[in-house]
Amino acid sequence: MDWSRLSEAAKYTDRNVSPDRDPWSRLWRFVSVGKRGQRGARQLVRIRCEQGAEIVRLIGLPEETSRAILSLDEHWDGAGHPDGQCKEEIPLLARICGLAQTVEVFYKEYGPSRAEEMARTRRKTWFDPNLVDVFLSEARHGRLWEDLADPDLQAALSRMELPDRVMLATPERLDDVAYAFARIIDAKSPYTYEHSEGVTSVATKLAVYMGFPEASVREQRRAVLLHDIGKLGISNRILDKPGKLTDEEFAKIKEHLALTHHILSRVSPFRHLADLAASHHERLDGTGYHRGLSAKDLDTPARILATADVFDALSSHRPYRPAIPLEKVFSILETNGHLCPETVQALSTLVSDGEIETNS
């Protein structure tokens, strides 16, 4: 949709705002969204672009890449977000990526002809007219659509990488990538703000205390930073629901573990961490999910992760409740029988010694 046109934005909002609520709730929400209007949309885009730009810096990509992401949703006519830049004020890379992201959406949903029609329609409004002309020429006379249909598109993209821009997956860079994606994960929902970093801090200190070698501690840290990456595929309507989840909604929540495993299994430097990262809701008595593993299947790193995950969730503030007092937290950890007693005891010692700070 062309969200810069009020009529299209209103239709989109009407279709998508609180679709599962009663008519009066939907009407109230529609009015609330409408009041925020362009200012609210601009603020949301700014948050997304600024966070994206910061994450790119964390990974170590060039500053020009960061600036392009910051201006990704600016429009040639100045009606875009977040800063209302126009024409050549918008970095060239941002203009290219802004056109590319919209073309890709139309291509995937409607096919090549609709993608070309969209580009012609939004020439000189959304997009740099010179870039649209280049795109249309490539679409008509080049191999653009054939290349996009390549079954191994990722490999084709890798071959296009300029030799002087190749970035090696050094241990330090892998640490940076894991941390950057933890920031993305935690930004997904206010209910879990800083959760990945909190769990990582606890799990790392537990691993050191329990005598893990430095290399193993480093691997554990990466796995813990990425343990909730599957939540990026779960709707915020479920993640942010303040009340009790329905059985269907809880089943969707459980899917984030399989998604975590699937995502990490596709990234070669992190593939060996997939099983560990996806095991944080498994329990010693087999009552956990998503694979129903039990004590014989769960090694010490998996037990550390499960304990750290529960501890951080209970001892942190949430929008719907304050942090649970430490005494009650450890009562829960020690009496439910689902978690490893050795890791819970080690955690208790570290907290008592002041090695682990909490919000409780």
C-alpha positions as CSV (number, residue, x, y, z in Angstrom):
1,M,0.0,0.0,0.0
2,D,1.0,3.6,-0.5
3,W,0.9,4.6,3.2
4,S,1.8,8.2,2.4
5,R,-1.8,8.6,1.0
6,L,-4.3,9.1,3.8
7,S,-7.1,7.0,2.2
8,E,-4.9,3.9,1.8
9,A,-3.5,4.3,5.3
10,A,-7.0,4.5,6.7
11,K,-8.1,1.4,4.8
12,Y,-5.0,-0.5,6.0
13,T,-5.6,0.5,9.6
14,D,-9.3,-0.5,9.4
15,R,-8.3,-4.0,8.2
16,N,-5.5,-4.6,10.7
17,V,-6.2,-2.8,13.9
18,S,-7.2,-5.3,16.7
19,P,-8.9,-7.7,14.3
20,D,-9.7,-10.2,17.1
21,R,-11.5,-7.6,19.3
22,D,-15.1,-6.6,19.6
23,P,-16.4,-3.7,17.3
24,W,-16.3,-1.1,20.1
25,S,-12.7,-2.0,21.0
26,R,-11.7,-1.9,17.4
27,L,-13.3,1.5,16.9
28,W,-11.5,2.9,20.0
29,R,-8.2,1.6,18.8
30,F,-8.8,2.9,15.2
31,V,-9.5,6.4,16.6
32,S,-6.4,6.1,18.8
33,V,-4.2,5.2,15.9
34,G,-5.8,7.9,13.8
35,K,-5.0,10.6,16.3
36,R,-1.4,9.8,16.3
37,G,-1.5,9.9,12.5
38,Q,1.7,10.8,10.6
39,R,3.5,11.8,13.8
40,G,3.0,8.3,15.3
41,A,4.0,6.6,12.1
42,R,7.1,8.8,11.9
43,Q,8.1,7.9,15.5
44,L,7.7,4.2,14.8
45,V,9.9,4.4,11.7
46,R,12.5,6.4,13.5
47,I,12.7,3.8,16.3
48,R,13.1,1.0,13.7
49,C,15.6,2.8,11.6
50,E,17.7,4.0,14.5
51,Q,17.8,0.6,16.1
52,G,18.7,-1.0,12.8
53,A,21.5,1.5,12.2
54,E,22.9,0.9,15.7
55,I,22.8,-2.9,15.2
56,V,24.7,-2.5,11.9
57,R,27.4,-0.5,13.8
58,L,27.6,-3.3,16.5
59,I,28.2,-5.9,13.8
60,G,31.0,-3.8,12.4
61,L,29.6,-2.9,9.0
62,P,30.6,0.4,7.3
63,E,29.1,3.6,8.5
64,E,27.6,4.2,5.0
65,T,25.5,1.0,5.5
66,S,24.3,2.4,8.8
67,R,23.3,5.7,7.2
68,A,21.5,3.9,4.5
69,I,19.4,1.9,7.0
70,L,18.7,5.1,8.9
71,S,17.2,6.7,5.8
72,L,15.6,3.5,4.3
73,D,12.0,4.8,4.4
74,E,12.6,8.3,3.1
75,H,10.9,9.3,-0.1
76,W,12.1,11.2,-3.2
77,D,9.3,13.8,-2.7
78,G,10.1,14.4,1.0
79,A,6.9,12.6,2.3
80,G,8.8,9.7,3.8
81,H,10.1,9.0,7.3
82,P,11.7,9.6,9.7
83,D,13.2,13.0,8.8
84,G,11.4,14.0,5.6
85,Q,14.6,14.0,3.5
86,C,14.1,14.5,-0.2
87,K,15.9,13.9,-3.5
88,E,19.7,13.9,-3.2
89,E,19.5,14.5,0.5
90,I,18.7,10.8,0.8
91,P,21.9,8.7,0.7
92,L,22.2,6.8,-2.6
93,L,22.4,3.5,-0.9
94,A,19.2,4.3,1.0
95,R,17.5,5.2,-2.3
96,I,18.6,1.9,-3.8
97,C,17.5,-0.2,-0.8
98,G,14.2,1.7,-0.5
99,L,13.3,0.8,-4.1
100,A,14.6,-2.7,-3.8
101,Q,12.7,-3.6,-0.6
102,T,9.4,-2.4,-2.1
103,V,10.0,-4.2,-5.5
104,E,10.8,-7.4,-3.6
105,V,7.5,-7.3,-1.7
106,F,5.4,-6.7,-4.9
107,Y,7.4,-9.4,-6.8
108,K,6.8,-12.0,-4.1
109,E,3.1,-11.2,-3.6
110,Y,2.0,-10.3,-7.1
111,G,4.7,-11.1,-9.6
112,P,7.0,-9.1,-11.9
113,S,4.4,-7.1,-13.8
114,R,2.9,-5.6,-10.7
115,A,6.3,-4.8,-9.3
116,E,7.2,-2.9,-12.5
117,E,3.8,-1.1,-12.4
118,M,4.3,-0.1,-8.8
119,A,7.8,1.4,-9.6
120,R,6.4,3.4,-12.5
121,T,3.5,4.7,-10.4
122,R,5.7,5.8,-7.5
123,R,8.5,7.3,-9.7
124,K,9.3,10.8,-8.5
125,T,7.2,10.3,-5.4
126,W,8.6,7.4,-3.4
127,F,11.6,6.7,-5.6
128,D,14.5,8.4,-7.4
129,P,13.4,8.5,-11.1
130,N,16.8,7.6,-12.4
131,L,16.9,4.5,-10.3
132,V,13.4,3.5,-11.4
133,D,14.6,3.8,-15.0
134,V,17.6,1.6,-14.3
135,F,15.3,-1.0,-12.6
136,L,12.8,-1.0,-15.4
137,S,15.5,-1.4,-18.0
138,E,17.1,-4.3,-16.1
139,A,13.7,-5.9,-15.6
140,R,12.9,-5.7,-19.4
141,H,16.3,-6.5,-20.9
142,G,18.4,-8.1,-18.1
143,R,18.2,-11.2,-15.9
144,L,16.6,-9.6,-12.9
145,W,13.6,-11.8,-12.6
146,E,15.5,-14.9,-13.5
147,D,18.1,-14.1,-10.9
148,L,15.4,-13.6,-8.2
149,A,14.0,-16.9,-9.0
150,D,17.3,-18.7,-8.5
151,P,16.7,-21.6,-6.0
152,D,20.0,-20.9,-4.4
153,L,19.7,-17.1,-4.2
154,Q,22.0,-16.9,-1.1
155,A,24.9,-18.5,-3.0
156,A,24.3,-16.2,-5.9
157,L,24.5,-13.1,-3.6
158,S,27.7,-14.4,-2.1
159,R,29.3,-14.5,-5.5
160,M,28.4,-10.8,-6.0
161,E,30.3,-9.8,-2.9
162,L,33.2,-7.5,-3.7
163,P,36.6,-9.0,-2.6
164,D,37.6,-5.9,-0.6
165,R,34.3,-6.0,1.3
166,V,34.4,-9.6,2.5
167,M,34.2,-9.8,6.3
168,L,35.8,-12.9,7.9
169,A,33.9,-14.7,10.7
170,T,36.6,-14.2,13.4
171,P,35.7,-15.1,17.0
172,E,35.4,-11.5,17.8
173,R,33.1,-10.8,15.0
174,L,30.9,-13.8,15.9
175,D,30.7,-12.4,19.4
176,D,29.6,-9.0,17.9
177,V,27.0,-10.7,15.7
178,A,25.5,-12.7,18.5
179,Y,25.3,-9.6,20.7
180,A,23.7,-7.5,17.9
181,F,21.0,-10.1,17.3
182,A,20.4,-10.3,21.1
183,R,19.6,-6.5,20.8
184,I,17.2,-7.2,18.0
185,I,15.5,-10.0,20.0
186,D,15.1,-7.9,23.1
187,A,13.7,-5.0,21.1
188,K,10.9,-7.2,19.9
189,S,8.8,-6.7,23.0
190,P,8.9,-4.4,26.1
191,Y,8.0,-7.5,28.1
192,T,11.5,-9.0,27.5
193,Y,13.6,-5.8,27.3
194,E,17.2,-6.8,28.1
195,H,16.2,-10.4,28.8
196,S,18.8,-12.0,26.4
197,E,21.6,-9.9,28.0
198,G,20.4,-10.7,31.5
199,V,20.2,-14.4,30.9
200,T,23.6,-14.3,29.2
201,S,25.2,-12.5,32.2
202,V,23.9,-15.1,34.6
203,A,24.7,-18.1,32.5
204,T,28.2,-16.9,31.7
205,K,29.0,-16.4,35.5
206,L,27.5,-19.9,36.2
207,A,29.7,-21.5,33.5
208,V,32.8,-19.8,34.9
209,Y,31.9,-20.7,38.5
210,M,31.3,-24.4,37.5
211,G,34.8,-24.6,36.0
212,F,34.1,-24.5,32.2
213,P,37.2,-23.7,30.1
214,E,37.3,-20.2,28.5
215,A,36.5,-21.5,25.0
216,S,33.4,-23.3,26.3
217,V,32.3,-20.2,28.2
218,R,32.5,-18.2,25.0
219,E,30.4,-20.7,23.0
220,Q,27.8,-20.8,25.8
221,R,27.6,-17.1,25.8
222,R,26.9,-17.0,22.1
223,A,24.2,-19.7,22.4
224,V,22.5,-17.8,25.3
225,L,22.5,-14.5,23.4
226,L,20.7,-16.2,20.6
227,H,18.4,-18.5,22.5
228,D,15.2,-16.5,21.8
229,I,15.9,-15.6,18.2
230,G,12.8,-17.7,17.2
231,K,10.6,-15.1,18.9
232,L,11.2,-12.8,16.0
233,G,8.8,-15.1,14.1
234,I,6.0,-14.9,16.8
235,S,3.3,-12.2,16.6
236,N,3.5,-9.4,19.2
237,R,-0.2,-9.8,19.7
238,I,0.7,-13.0,21.5
239,L,4.0,-12.0,23.0
240,D,2.6,-8.8,24.5
241,K,-0.7,-10.1,25.6
242,P,-1.1,-9.0,29.2
243,G,-3.7,-11.7,30.1
244,K,-3.7,-15.5,30.1
245,L,-2.9,-17.1,26.8
246,T,-5.3,-19.5,25.1
247,D,-4.2,-23.0,24.3
248,E,-3.7,-22.0,20.7
249,E,-1.7,-18.9,21.6
250,F,0.5,-20.9,24.0
251,A,1.1,-23.4,21.2
252,K,2.3,-20.6,19.0
253,I,4.7,-19.4,21.8
254,K,6.2,-22.9,21.9
255,E,7.0,-22.6,18.2
256,H,9.8,-20.1,19.0
257,L,12.1,-22.9,20.1
258,A,11.8,-24.8,16.8
259,L,12.3,-21.5,15.0
260,T,15.4,-20.8,17.0
261,H,16.8,-24.3,16.1
262,H,15.9,-23.8,12.4
263,I,17.5,-20.4,12.2
264,L,20.7,-21.3,13.9
265,S,21.0,-24.5,11.9
266,R,21.2,-22.5,8.7
267,V,24.1,-20.3,9.9
268,S,27.3,-22.4,9.7
269,P,29.3,-20.6,12.5
270,F,26.3,-21.1,14.9
271,R,25.0,-24.4,13.7
272,H,26.6,-26.4,16.5
273,L,24.8,-24.1,19.0
274,A,21.3,-24.8,17.7
275,D,20.5,-27.7,20.1
276,L,21.7,-25.9,23.2
277,A,19.9,-22.6,22.3
278,A,16.7,-24.4,21.6
279,S,16.7,-26.3,24.9
280,H,16.0,-23.5,27.4
281,H,12.4,-24.6,28.1
282,E,13.3,-28.3,28.5
283,R,13.1,-29.7,32.1
284,L,14.8,-32.6,33.9
285,D,11.5,-34.5,34.4
286,G,10.6,-34.3,30.7
287,T,7.7,-31.9,31.2
288,G,9.4,-29.1,29.2
289,Y,9.2,-28.3,25.5
290,H,9.6,-28.3,22.5
291,R,11.2,-31.8,22.3
292,G,10.3,-33.1,25.7
293,L,13.9,-33.9,26.6
294,S,14.7,-35.2,30.1
295,A,17.7,-35.4,32.5
296,K,19.6,-38.0,30.4
297,D,19.4,-35.7,27.4
298,L,20.3,-32.4,29.0
299,D,24.0,-31.7,29.5
300,T,25.4,-29.1,32.0
301,P,25.3,-26.1,29.5
302,A,21.6,-26.8,28.7
303,R,20.9,-27.0,32.5
304,I,22.7,-23.7,33.1
305,L,20.7,-22.0,30.3
306,A,17.4,-23.3,31.6
307,T,18.2,-22.1,35.2
308,A,19.4,-18.7,34.0
309,D,16.4,-18.2,31.8
310,V,13.9,-18.9,34.6
311,F,15.9,-16.8,37.1
312,D,16.0,-13.8,34.9
313,A,12.3,-14.0,34.1
314,L,11.3,-14.2,37.7
315,S,13.7,-11.6,39.1
316,S,13.2,-8.9,36.5
317,H,10.6,-6.2,36.3
318,R,7.8,-6.7,33.8
319,P,5.2,-4.2,32.6
320,Y,2.5,-6.4,34.2
321,R,4.3,-7.1,37.5
322,P,7.3,-6.0,39.6
323,A,10.3,-8.2,40.1
324,I,9.7,-11.1,42.4
325,P,11.6,-11.0,45.7
326,L,14.8,-13.1,45.7
327,E,13.7,-15.3,48.6
328,K,10.5,-16.3,46.7
329,V,12.5,-16.7,43.4
330,F,14.8,-19.3,45.0
331,S,11.9,-21.0,46.7
332,I,10.4,-21.5,43.2
333,L,13.7,-22.6,41.7
334,E,14.5,-25.1,44.5
335,T,11.1,-26.7,45.0
336,N,9.6,-27.3,41.6
337,G,12.0,-30.1,40.8
338,H,12.2,-29.3,37.1
339,L,15.6,-27.6,37.2
340,C,19.1,-28.9,37.9
341,P,19.8,-28.7,41.7
342,E,23.5,-28.2,41.2
343,T,23.0,-25.2,38.9
344,V,20.4,-23.7,41.2
345,Q,22.8,-24.1,44.2
346,A,25.7,-22.5,42.2
347,L,23.4,-19.6,41.3
348,S,22.4,-19.1,45.0
349,T,26.0,-19.0,46.0
350,L,26.8,-16.4,43.3
351,V,23.9,-14.2,44.3
352,S,24.8,-14.5,48.0
353,D,28.4,-13.5,47.2
354,G,27.2,-10.4,45.2
355,E,28.6,-11.8,42.0
356,I,25.1,-11.6,40.3
357,E,23.1,-8.4,40.7
358,T,19.3,-8.5,40.5
359,N,16.4,-6.1,40.4
360,S,14.6,-7.9,43.2
